[in-house]
Every structure is written in C-alpha cells, then in structure tokens.
C-alpha cells in the first residue's frame, strides 16, 4: 500500500504546488476524434485518454488498459479586408494511454494525454499592441500539451480525478562585452555569454462525475489558469573606438523584457450526459471561461542606454545621439468572461456481434471574449460556430492478442467566424477600419486499442 | 501491479516538456490606413547609382517640395508624374519629372547613363505681379476630367494653373486664395496648398499659414471659401521637459504644423476618412536648427478639426518636410524634402527622399529611368 500512498501523495503535492493552468490548442480544436466530433460535450461521458483533458474523473470508468494514437490538422482560412492573414495550421500527433487498477479495492486509473505538434513544440510570438493579429488563433495554439491524471471511484456512482500538465517557462540572460572598432569592424572583439533556464511549469485540473441515474450523469470540471513567463535580460558593455586611437566612448545597454505568452484563463465545465436509449446518447456541456483575467502576449521592455558623446565632438547631419527609449506602456485589453455551450450526439447506428458502428455530431458556440477593438489595440477575434461530425467503428474482441476492443474514429469540424467590421474611434489610427472573418477546417482520425 | 503503477507515476511526474520551435509564417495581409509608418527606401529598391533614399536629387537645382499624381487609373500602376520646386536661373520654379516605378525619376542625379543627367522641364515660373519675384513653391497637382490642375504658392497667396498635357500650363489671372486680414491666426500668407475632390464632389483645400493648417472649400476648385473653425489643425501643446519621464520626448510637432498633404479615402465601413500628412516642427519658425518630421492627422467626415498620431510616420533627422504621397495596390510612398549630406555634412543641400509602407515589405527592383519627362 505504501507505494500507492506515495504515488497519491506525489500527485497531491503536484496539484498543491501548481499555481497556474493550461493554455493549449485543445480548447479550440478538441482532443480525440470521438470527442471533437461530439462538439467537445463529453465531460460526463469520457473514459479514454482524452479524459486527461475533458474530465480526469472519467478515467476511473476505464474498462482496461488502452492505448490511443491519431493525427489531426486544423487549417485556418482567416482574413482581414479580404486578404488571407496567413495563420499557420495547427497539426500533430494526438494520443495517450489509460492504465486502470485498484486502490483499497476501489477502481483507480492513471491516464496520460499528449498533443505533439509536428512543426514545433511551442512558439512564442510577441507582437506590437497595434499590429492586427488573430489573438486566439495566431500563436496561442502552437504548442505542445502533455497531461498526467489520476482518478478514483470511491462509490459506483462517483468518480473523481485530477492531474497536472507540464510546460516550460524561460528565463534568460545575455551578456556582451568587449570593443567595437568603427573603422575596422573585423578588429572588434566582443564576448558573448548566454544563460538560459527553462523552468518547468505545472498546472492542475480536477474533475468529478456523478451518475445520477443509470442513464443520466453529471460532471463538474475545473481547469486553472496558465501563463508562460518569458523573461530575457540583455547587458551590453563595450568600448567604441576607431583604429589605433583607442576607445573614444563607451556603450552600455541594459535591456529587460517580460512577456506572458500562451495565457489561458481558468475554466469551469458543467456537463451532462443522457443515454436516451441503448443506442442513442446526447451530451451538453457549458464551460465558463475566465477570459477577464487574460494577459495578452505584449512584451514589456525596459531599457537603459548610455553612449556619451566625447567632448568637442560634432555629430553630422542626420545623426543623433542615442537616448534611452521610454519603457513600453501596455494598453489594457478589453476582454470579458464567456459561457461556451457544447452539444454532442452519439448514435450507435450498427450493432453486430463482432463490431459496432457509430455516427456522431456536435456543435459549439464560442462568443468572442474580446471587446470591440476601437482603440489602438488590434486583438482580432470573432464569434465562432463550430459544427462537427464523425464516424466510429468498434471491433469487439478481434483476436486472442486483443481481448478488449479496437476502435477507429474520424472527425471533421468546420468553424465559421462570421465576418464583421471593426471601426476605429480615432480617425488618425494607423490601422484604420477593417473587416475580419473566415473559417477553420479541422479533420483527424484516431485508433485505440483496448486490452 | 502497484509497484508498476508507482514507477509509471514517478516517470510521468518527472517528465517536463518545453522548447522553442520554428518561427513559422509571419502574419500577412494586415489592414492599414496606408499612411505609414514609412521606412526610408533601401539598397536594391533604387538603381545602384542612386544614393538611397533619395529619388530626385540635384545639387544645383535643389529639388524639393514634391507632389505626385498617378498617370493611370489602374490601381496596380506605379507610373506617376512628380511636380517639385527647383532652383533654376536664380529663382524657384516648378519642374516636372516622371517615373514608371514611382522611384526612378527622369533627371535624377543617378539618371546619368548618357553622361550628365537630363534636365527636367520647367513647367511653371513667376509671371504675374501678385506672384512676386521670389519664385513659386508648394505645388499640389490633381487630375480633373483629364486635365491637370496645379495649385501653387507665391508671394500673394495661392494660385492655380491648368494643363491638358501636364507640361504646358495656363494660369488663372489672380490667386484663388489670398491673405485674409480677419483670420488672425494666419500670421503668414497662405502657402503649401493641397487640394482634393471629396466623394460628394466638393473641393477641399488645406494650406499652411502662421504655425497652423487651415481649410477652404469650393464648388468648382476656383472660388474658395475658408471654413468655419479655422485653423483645423494646430501644433501639439507644449510640454515642459521637466515633466517628462525617462526616455520620453516632447511632441515632435509642438512648434509648428505645415505642408499638409491631403489624401481622402472611403474606409471599408463606408466612412470618409480625410487623411493628412504634414510637417511637424519641434520649435516655432525662426528657431535655429529646429527639428522636423512627417506626421499623420485625420478626421472622419468632410468637416471639422483633425486629430493626429503622437509619433511621426516618417523621420530621418534630416529636416524632412513638405510630404508628397502616392498610393497603389502594392503599398504607399511618401516623398519628402530632406537634407542631402552626401557631399558635405556641414553644407547639406535639399533633395527629395522617399519612404515606403508597409515598412516590413520590400519593393521589387527598380525600373529603368524614363527617357522623357
């Protein structure tokens, strides 16, 4: 029993130490083909690897060891003023595993989930506040997601679970020192020292599932907030000279940048699942998203610059002595909390002794949390209607090697962002009025092997 | 089983993931008002013989105060005429040149494949009493029903000349806008006109006078009436340097605003946006060595004061002034008078430089110089 207690303690400690929660592409495009096809409305109806994201409590309902792997791709067709905005696709491998067991005779399971992009593991992009960008699609979803969760079922009608997700924060310093020769640049000698520290960031989620009746279940899920801290400090100290005359002045630059990237606010999901018949199930989730706490990825820069002009020196026309730039002033973003409804339906259309076929559909409505961008900022976003559909096949006990089942699921999702016009209050705004809208295609497939 | 679970648990808890990835694609097709910020033209965007960012330069003629007009209704065309002030025969005149790529101007100092650069023709010079003897300045050209209307400034006010070919002009016999003693803010004669026809067919002129910018309207481009509420644009309030924080600078245009360049457009939402590029001076007229930069001001609708951007849209710390403007489907160019220090840093001469927006884009290579003006 000790190992299990220790294991539980480790998870509990991880949860307690975690102060922030996730930012990931899963919120936008789902996790797993079955779940995406059902509009993400599975908080009370999930027991496979994707429970690590949708509701860790669902892991305790797993019937046996499962391995899942698949691939998904979401392509953006988003435009401003009719010109494609060039938002990169989100694509990569999706998968995970569920390992069930018993603790004190109670059903217990550990699950892992992974979204592994095939372009990059994560991307940081801090843009100027006034540069138009698809704030919730351009960069925020370009990252890896890896979650570890555990769940237990203390009563047959109750499952509870929780876990942690891993990410990294960056702390870096850059020191440059030496001599700059204005006449013979090749004689310049500069020494560089770079120190970078990637700190692990963990953040928790919790979930509970209650079987109210045999055909009806409720779920409650909490996901904390997450922000990727990026802190870079640069120090440059150099003498500036001209040939053999030695240094004529010195350059001293101290730069400190602080950025919060990939921020995702805390969320609470209330879900319900109603098994209407043995073959038909409908689910409804409502997610509260605390967007009001959102921190946009705008870099705060503080600089100290000193390049003293030697006495008696006259600068030629067009040349001005460099001065320390003013620190960045970040304009607050207008953003508010939202409630996101998810609706899903699953129909077991075919039931044969050795296999079953499923048809699924779903809908999700994301009202844009970002207020009208009438000022200097241009955090572009639009309401999103996501309609999804999918098919699934489940092979029952296909062989002696696989006493469980094998499942294949595919999904397609179309997100429509109706075009709307942003108008500026200030006629001298350098960006001006613009229309923005578009759509996103998301397709994928999964294979799951149950033992 | 429990031991295996423990190992798995420990392994998973010990994992952490995170790295920096590839940059990926940059945002593209971004909306813009089309008026900057501009960056100076760079190597590769002008002919190798040219000195970037100067597009029309001659040490003797001192070309300055540019104004450009497109010669085609094709929005992708970069064929333009430029009217500029030049010092010819001891007096300031207006010359014309042209470029097929909006950059390589006939008669520029770099247009020297045949030896000396060709001489752009003088299209307008003083000839009437009200114009005085000091010469002409501030050309503002626009196409009206196939005719080229050229407004200009002289000693007695603002005049108008018209041409069917853009080279041979017929002047109005009297200035179209003269000093108004009742306009107390006009402490100098109106100058630096910029004229545009708005979508409703009304004519609007903005001009410099004193330290501010005024506006007049006309039903026909010839008879002008000053608007109520002049001046429509004044210098930014003066800031006490002692109140500035670290790294903060006083407004670049707290001394004077001048040289309006009027560029109205209808926004994608159907609103009339009156865009104005202008020269902002950091000190009042007469101040030795005062700095200047090109600013952007605008308003919605056909009347009222302008609001402005706090930062310049083009600056080179070379006394840039008198902006001209050209916009096509590939971006926009600002042309400015600017000190040319290529021969002497202590005795610069004026030349016409150009800046391009969007600043993150790069123009294709230049076209050959035209063989005629």
HADDOCK unambig.tbl for C-alpha pairs under 7 A between the chains (distance, minus, plus):
assign (segid A and resid 3 and name CA) (segid B and resid 2 and name CA) 6.76 0.50 0.50
assign (segid A and resid 3 and name CA) (segid B and resid 3 and name CA) 6.53 0.50 0.50
assign (segid A and resid 3 and name CA) (segid B and resid 6 and name CA) 5.96 0.50 0.50
assign (segid A and resid 4 and name CA) (segid B and resid 2 and name CA) 6.36 0.50 0.50
assign (segid A and resid 4 and name CA) (segid B and resid 6 and name CA) 6.44 0.50 0.50
assign (segid A and resid 7 and name CA) (segid B and resid 6 and name CA) 5.79 0.50 0.50
assign (segid A and resid 7 and name CA) (segid B and resid 9 and name CA) 6.44 0.50 0.50
assign (segid A and resid 80 and name CA) (segid B and resid 29 and name CA) 6.93 0.50 0.50
assign (segid A and resid 80 and name CA) (segid B and resid 30 and name CA) 6.55 0.50 0.50
assign (segid A and resid 80 and name CA) (segid B and resid 31 and name CA) 6.50 0.50 0.50
assign (segid A and resid 81 and name CA) (segid B and resid 31 and name CA) 6.52 0.50 0.50
assign (segid A and resid 83 and name CA) (segid B and resid 29 and name CA) 5.10 0.50 0.50
assign (segid A and resid 84 and name CA) (segid B and resid 28 and name CA) 6.86 0.50 0.50
assign (segid A and resid 84 and name CA) (segid B and resid 29 and name CA) 5.98 0.50 0.50
assign (segid A and resid 85 and name CA) (segid B and resid 27 and name CA) 5.77 0.50 0.50
assign (segid A and resid 85 and name CA) (segid B and resid 28 and name CA) 4.81 0.50 0.50
assign (segid A and resid 85 and name CA) (segid B and resid 29 and name CA) 5.37 0.50 0.50
assign (segid A and resid 85 and name CA) (segid B and resid 30 and name CA) 6.73 0.50 0.50
assign (segid A and resid 86 and name CA) (segid B and resid 25 and name CA) 6.81 0.50 0.50
assign (segid A and resid 86 and name CA) (segid B and resid 27 and name CA) 5.54 0.50 0.50
assign (segid A and resid 86 and name CA) (segid B and resid 28 and name CA) 5.37 0.50 0.50
assign (segid A and resid 87 and name CA) (segid B and resid 27 and name CA) 6.58 0.50 0.50
assign (segid A and resid 88 and name CA) (segid B and resid 24 and name CA) 6.93 0.50 0.50
assign (segid A and resid 88 and name CA) (segid B and resid 25 and name CA) 6.24 0.50 0.50
assign (segid A and resid 120 and name CA) (segid B and resid 21 and name CA) 4.37 0.50 0.50
assign (segid A and resid 120 and name CA) (segid B and resid 22 and name CA) 5.84 0.50 0.50
assign (segid A and resid 121 and name CA) (segid B and resid 18 and name CA) 6.72 0.50 0.50
assign (segid A and resid 121 and name CA) (segid B and resid 19 and name CA) 6.11 0.50 0.50
assign (segid A and resid 121 and name CA) (segid B and resid 20 and name CA) 6.62 0.50 0.50
assign (segid A and resid 121 and name CA) (segid B and resid 21 and name CA) 5.67 0.50 0.50
assign (segid A and resid 122 and name CA) (segid B and resid 18 and name CA) 6.95 0.50 0.50
assign (segid A and resid 122 and name CA) (segid B and resid 19 and name CA) 6.24 0.50 0.50
assign (segid A and resid 122 and name CA) (segid B and resid 20 and name CA) 5.56 0.50 0.50
assign (segid A and resid 122 and name CA) (segid B and resid 21 and name CA) 5.48 0.50 0.50
assign (segid A and resid 123 and name CA) (segid B and resid 20 and name CA) 5.87 0.50 0.50
assign (segid A and resid 123 and name CA) (segid B and resid 21 and name CA) 5.48 0.50 0.50
assign (segid A and resid 123 and name CA) (segid B and resid 23 and name CA) 6.83 0.50 0.50
assign (segid A and resid 132 and name CA) (segid B and resid 30 and name CA) 6.44 0.50 0.50
assign (segid A and resid 148 and name CA) (segid B and resid 12 and name CA) 6.77 0.50 0.50
assign (segid A and resid 166 and name CA) (segid B and resid 16 and name CA) 5.45 0.50 0.50
assign (segid A and resid 166 and name CA) (segid B and resid 17 and name CA) 6.21 0.50 0.50
assign (segid A and resid 167 and name CA) (segid B and resid 16 and name CA) 6.47 0.50 0.50
assign (segid A and resid 167 and name CA) (segid B and resid 17 and name CA) 5.58 0.50 0.50
assign (segid A and resid 167 and name CA) (segid B and resid 18 and name CA) 5.53 0.50 0.50
assign (segid A and resid 168 and name CA) (segid B and resid 17 and name CA) 6.52 0.50 0.50
assign (segid A and resid 168 and name CA) (segid B and resid 18 and name CA) 4.88 0.50 0.50
assign (segid A and resid 200 and name CA) (segid B and resid 16 and name CA) 6.13 0.50 0.50
assign (segid A and resid 316 and name CA) (segid B and resid 345 and name CA) 5.55 0.50 0.50
assign (segid A and resid 317 and name CA) (segid B and resid 318 and name CA) 6.34 0.50 0.50
assign (segid A and resid 317 and name CA) (segid B and resid 341 and name CA) 6.93 0.50 0.50
assign (segid A and resid 317 and name CA) (segid B and resid 345 and name CA) 5.82 0.50 0.50
assign (segid A and resid 318 and name CA) (segid B and resid 316 and name CA) 6.35 0.50 0.50
assign (segid A and resid 318 and name CA) (segid B and resid 317 and name CA) 4.69 0.50 0.50
assign (segid A and resid 318 and name CA) (segid B and resid 318 and name CA) 4.79 0.50 0.50
assign (segid A and resid 323 and name CA) (segid B and resid 247 and name CA) 6.88 0.50 0.50
assign (segid A and resid 324 and name CA) (segid B and resid 247 and name CA) 5.00 0.50 0.50
assign (segid A and resid 325 and name CA) (segid B and resid 247 and name CA) 4.47 0.50 0.50
assign (segid A and resid 326 and name CA) (segid B and resid 246 and name CA) 5.90 0.50 0.50
assign (segid A and resid 326 and name CA) (segid B and resid 247 and name CA) 3.81 0.50 0.50
assign (segid A and resid 326 and name CA) (segid B and resid 248 and name CA) 5.26 0.50 0.50
assign (segid A and resid 421 and name CA) (segid B and resid 269 and name CA) 6.91 0.50 0.50
assign (segid A and resid 427 and name CA) (segid B and resid 273 and name CA) 6.69 0.50 0.50
assign (segid A and resid 427 and name CA) (segid B and resid 298 and name CA) 5.28 0.50 0.50
assign (segid A and resid 427 and name CA) (segid B and resid 299 and name CA) 4.86 0.50 0.50
assign (segid A and resid 427 and name CA) (segid B and resid 300 and name CA) 5.78 0.50 0.50
assign (segid A and resid 427 and name CA) (segid B and resid 307 and name CA) 6.98 0.50 0.50
assign (segid A and resid 428 and name CA) (segid B and resid 296 and name CA) 6.75 0.50 0.50
assign (segid A and resid 428 and name CA) (segid B and resid 297 and name CA) 5.38 0.50 0.50
assign (segid A and resid 428 and name CA) (segid B and resid 298 and name CA) 4.75 0.50 0.50
assign (segid A and resid 428 and name CA) (segid B and resid 299 and name CA) 6.78 0.50 0.50
assign (segid A and resid 428 and name CA) (segid B and resid 307 and name CA) 6.19 0.50 0.50
assign (segid A and resid 428 and name CA) (segid B and resid 308 and name CA) 5.51 0.50 0.50
assign (segid A and resid 428 and name CA) (segid B and resid 309 and name CA) 6.06 0.50 0.50
assign (segid A and resid 430 and name CA) (segid B and resid 32 and name CA) 6.09 0.50 0.50
assign (segid A and resid 430 and name CA) (segid B and resid 33 and name CA) 5.17 0.50 0.50
assign (segid A and resid 430 and name CA) (segid B and resid 35 and name CA) 6.81 0.50 0.50
assign (segid A and resid 430 and name CA) (segid B and resid 36 and name CA) 6.92 0.50 0.50
assign (segid A and resid 431 and name CA) (segid B and resid 31 and name CA) 5.91 0.50 0.50
assign (segid A and resid 431 and name CA) (segid B and resid 32 and name CA) 4.03 0.50 0.50
assign (segid A and resid 431 and name CA) (segid B and resid 33 and name CA) 5.00 0.50 0.50
assign (segid A and resid 432 and name CA) (segid B and resid 32 and name CA) 5.95 0.50 0.50
assign (segid A and resid 432 and name CA) (segid B and resid 33 and name CA) 5.09 0.50 0.50
assign (segid A and resid 433 and name CA) (segid B and resid 267 and name CA) 6.30 0.50 0.50
assign (segid A and resid 433 and name CA) (segid B and resid 268 and name CA) 6.30 0.50 0.50
assign (segid A and resid 433 and name CA) (segid B and resid 269 and name CA) 6.73 0.50 0.50
assign (segid A and resid 434 and name CA) (segid B and resid 31 and name CA) 6.33 0.50 0.50
assign (segid A and resid 434 and name CA) (segid B and resid 268 and name CA) 6.17 0.50 0.50
